[in-house]
Amino acid sequence: MARETTYLELSQEDGAAHKFYEVTVDGTEVSVRYGRIGASGQLQSSSFPTPDKARAAAAKKIGEKVRKGYAPAVRGARAARAVTRRQVTSAPSTARAVAPVLWRFRTGSAAFGIHVDEDRCWVGNQAGDVYTVSHGGEVLARYSLPDGVKCLVADEFWIYAGCDDGTVYDLSSKVPFGAYDIAADVDIFWLDIREGVLNVADANGGLTVIDHEDEFQWSRRSSGSNAWMVRADDRAVYHGHSQGVTAYAPDGGGELWHTATNGSVLFGWQERDAVYAGTGRNTVQRLSKATGAVEASYRCDAAVYSCATSPDGRHVFAGDLASSVYCFDAEGNRLWKLGTGSGSALSMQYLDGRLYLVTTDGSLVCVDASEAAIAAAQQGSVPAPVDVKSAAALPVFTPAASAAAVATVSVAAVPTGTVVVECVQQGGRMRVQVVSEGFEPSWNVQFPRGIREPGARYVVDGLHPASGGFYRVRGEIRRLV
């Protein structure tokens, strides 16, 4: 029986989507490939009892996409999405001693994404792999995304991965979902998210703000380019680029202040009252959130790729292009400098006496940053780092390609304590509202666009109210049939 392939694309004029979807039927096998136009994409395959059932399943998948606006196309006719891979160099460390590394996990590709919380560590690399690792160095889970991970950001309970395919994936449950689609003309550099509002910094020095419904809110073009920093709180969005840091009002984007920094901003961090900008001229600068005034400077020996602080900025950490990591006190006095042993730190985070780094060689590194361990390291005494291995049988979680990919449950078997939501047409847009009692009926639910279908109902483990007057999903999403 002949192999049949259907290729579709969704490329909207406003750039809000730039994706392809390809379905291939080969006997009883159905393969689906999807992702951003110009990329190889993600592949999922299924087997069916007969060729007729395989063709019927493929037709259903194609019909779902056509109803969402996809149309037949010729592969290669449209240009690929603009993607800038961060070009970084990594020289050997000039430090006299190596940091006390407790354990190291090698992901196989340069890693920019990191998030560390009370339960686990997250690392995302340029191959599209995201791993979770315990604080003790045990690999817990793996997610495989369609393209390179630019960064990992947390918003209370929720974890998001911003990818080069222009999609921001919600990793808060076992099945990743595309939560936001970033316009194809935005060359993503960095992301931040707060209470469901996504802030995107790009190659041209632009800042784009997208609300919880994945709808454009406002954008601004800063005076510089190469915006590698964006941080947000309830007072402002802090945007770092080649000409410094600019603060914008979160509700509308009016400029609040601008500060020229000592060199191009290559990384950003924030605490309650200050933002920290790591620059290409070997410096981390602390800026007042209220006025933009430079409050302190932390001098390194090479360009700063990453920075972080302990709570309230008591200690300031920095990683440079020469594979060294530094610690300063709040006033700017250097306390120590040590080699990472694993390339240059492209992102970092501190928690409970440990400094976690992701590096140019693709490692997630756990450093003992206690005073005793650092003092011993400066004298040349460090523990033998444990090389963490990923279990061969570790399950790999990939994004749901469609509503059909979401697990289904019977209407009569809705688990106790769960919540039912429904997709409804509202003012020409597909919204999701709560069906279960005990919730505000006028509020919409932030929900993956890729699985919204008119009249479809889903069971979710829980809903969390957000300050913007909407609900956010917690836990698993299962379709009711």
C-alpha positions, -999 to +999 in steps of 0.1 A: +000+000+000+013+034-010+028+057+017+006+088+021+019+121+035-001+153+042+018+185+050+001+215+065+013+249+077-001+277+099+017+310+093-004+340+102+001+374+088+007+389+122+034+364+129+015+349+159+021+314+145+047+299+122+042+261+125+039+230+104+021+197+109+028+166+088+009+133+089+022+102+072+003+069+068+024+038+060+002+007+062-009+004+098+015+031+110+007+068+115+035+092+121+030+129+130+058+154+128+052+190+140+071+221+150+082+255+137+086+260+100+122+253+089+130+229+118+130+191+119+103+192+145+090+166+170+080+131+158+052+109+173+042+075+159+012+052+165+001+017+153-034+006+144-050-028+138-057-022+101-047+002+073-083+016+072-082+025+109-048+041+104-061+063+076-092+072+096-070+082+126-048+103+102-079+120+087-091+129+121-058+145+130-057+164+098-093+176+103-084+189+137-056+210+123-076+223+094-103+235+117-076+254+136-064+273+105-037+250+091-037+246+053-019+224+027+015+238+018+048+229+001+076+222+025+104+248+022+083+274+004+081+296+036+113+309+053+122+294+087+116+314+118+145+337+127+166+321+154+198+334+170+218+307+188+238+324+215+274+324+205+296+320+235+332+312+240+347+295+270+383+299+280+401+280+308+398+294+342+425+317+356+415+309+392+441+292+414+417+266+427+386+247+416+351+251+432+339+223+456+316+206+432+294+180+449+279+165+417+277+171+380+251+160+354+262+162+318+232+168+295+251+165+262+246+200+248+253+236+260+227+246+286+211+280+293+180+270+312+180+265+350+155+266+377+160+254+413+132+251+438+127+233+471+119+200+454+143+197+425+166+213+399+156+218+363+181+221+334+173+228+297+198+226+268+201+235+232+191+200+220+156+206+235+161+183+265+149+193+299+158+172+329+147+173+365+173+163+391+170+159+429+192+181+452+211+149+459+220+143+422+194+118+410+178+123+376+140+122+381+124+130+347+132+140+311+112+162+287+120+163+250+109+195+233+110+203+195+138+228+196+166+243+218+157+257+252+165+293+256+156+296+293+135+281+321+113+304+341+090+298+371+058+315+380+048+303+415+039+266+410+043+266+372+075+260+352+079+271+316+105+265+289+110+290+262+122+273+230+137+283+197+106+271+179+087+302+192+067+282+217+067+285+255+059+251+270+042+245+303+061+217+321+040+217+352+024+183+345+037+151+329+026+161+294+041+195+282+017+219+266+024+249+244+012+277+266+023+307+244+032+311+208+056+340+201+053+359+168+076+346+140+092+380+136+104+380+172+139+365+175+137+353+211+166+359+235+152+357+270+118+354+288+103+361+322+067+354+334+047+368+363+011+358+371+006+345+336+019+375+318+048+367+295+076+391+288+099+385+258+132+401+251+146+398+216+176+402+193+166+436+181+162+451+216+125+447+216+102+438+245+069+421+238+043+415+265+017+387+261-012+381+285-025+348+300-048+342+270-017+342+247-028+375+232-005+405+225-006+433+250+021+458+241+057+461+229+085+486+231+118+490+213+147+499+236+176+520+226+199+490+222+200+455+207+207+420+219+183+420+249+196+391+271+178+404+302+142+407+311+128+406+347+094+415+359+076+424+392+044+443+401+062+476+396+080+473+363+095+451+335+133+455+335+148+452+301+186+448+297+203+453+263+234+466+246+228+502+259+219+494+295+187+487+314+153+502+308+123+499+331+088+500+317+054+502+335+038+467+334+004+482+324+010+498+290+048+500+287+055+536+296+092+542+302+100+547+339+138+550+338+168+541+318+204+535+330+235+531+309+255+502+322+292+495+321+290+475+288+263+455+271+240+435+294+245+398+290+224+385+319+199+398+345+188+389+380+164+405+405+157+408+442+130+426+460+144+462+456+172+458+430+180+443+396+215+430+388+230+433+353+260+412+342+279+430+315+304+424+287+328+447+305+335+423+334+310+438+358+278+430+376+260+462+385+232+465+411+205+490+401+177+504+423+143+493+410+128+526+421+152+550+403+176+530+382+205+544+401+237+522+403+240+512+439+271+489+437+295+472+412+310+438+414+342+435+393+352+402+376+382+394+354+363+386+322+329+392+305+300+382+328+278+355+313+255+350+344+248+362+379+226+354+409+223+363+446+216+348+479+184+360+495+181+398+496+215+402+479+237+394+509+261+376+486+264+382+448+276+354+425+289+358+389+301+335+362+325+347+335+336+335+300+368+321+314+351+293+333+353+310+367+327+317+394+329+346+419+313+356+452+311+391+465+296+407+495+267+432+491+290+462+490+311+448+461+341+433+479+353+401+462+353+371+486+365+344+463+371+333+427+372+296+417+372+275+385+340+257+376+357+226+362+329+224+336+332+254+313+316+288+317+284+292+337+256+304+313+230+306+340+230+301+378+209+300+409+216+299+446+196+279+472+203+268+508+241+271+507+245+256+473+252+273+439+238+256+409+253+263+374+245+253+339+275+255+316+289+257+281+297+220+281+261+211+290+266+203+326+243+210+356+268+216+384+261+217+422+287+237+441+289+236+479+290+274+486+293+271+524+321+290+540+339+259+552+338+242+518+350+274+500+379+278+525+390+242+520+388+247+482+410+277+483+436+255+500+432+229+473+410+205+492+378+196+473+355+166+472+356+142+443+325+153+423+299+126+416+291+122+379+253+117+378+241+092+352+206+093+336+187+061+340+183+043+307+146+034+315+138+070+324+104+080+307+106+108+282+077+132+281+069+150+248+044+178+240+008+168+232+003+173+195-035+176+197-066+171+218-065+134+209-032+131+226-046+140+260-056+111+282-094+106+283-118+096+312-154+087+314-179+115+323-192+091+350-158+087+365-148+123+372-124+119+402-135+134+435-119+168+441-112+175+404-127+204+383-145+203+350-139+231+324-154+236+290-143+253+257-168+279+246-169+304+217-169+339+232-167+370+210-152+352+181-125+336+203-122+302+219-123+306+257-123+280+286-146+284+315-154+265+347-183+241+347-179+229+383-196+247+412-178+269+437-159+291+411-164+326+397-183+319+365-172+351+347-135+342+349-118+324+320-092+296+325-057+298+312-056+267+290-034+253+262-046+266+228-036+235+210-063+214+227-092+239+226-121+226+206-157+240+206-178+222+233-149+200+245-148+194+283-117+186+304-110+174+339-082+192+357-067+184+391-072+219+404-076+256+396-057+285+411-070+321+411-047+347+396-047+384+405-057+393+370-091+378+374-086+343+357-078+307+368-047+287+362-046+249+359-027+228+383-019+192+377-030+169+349-055+177+321-078+149+309-105+151+283-140+140+290-157+118+264 
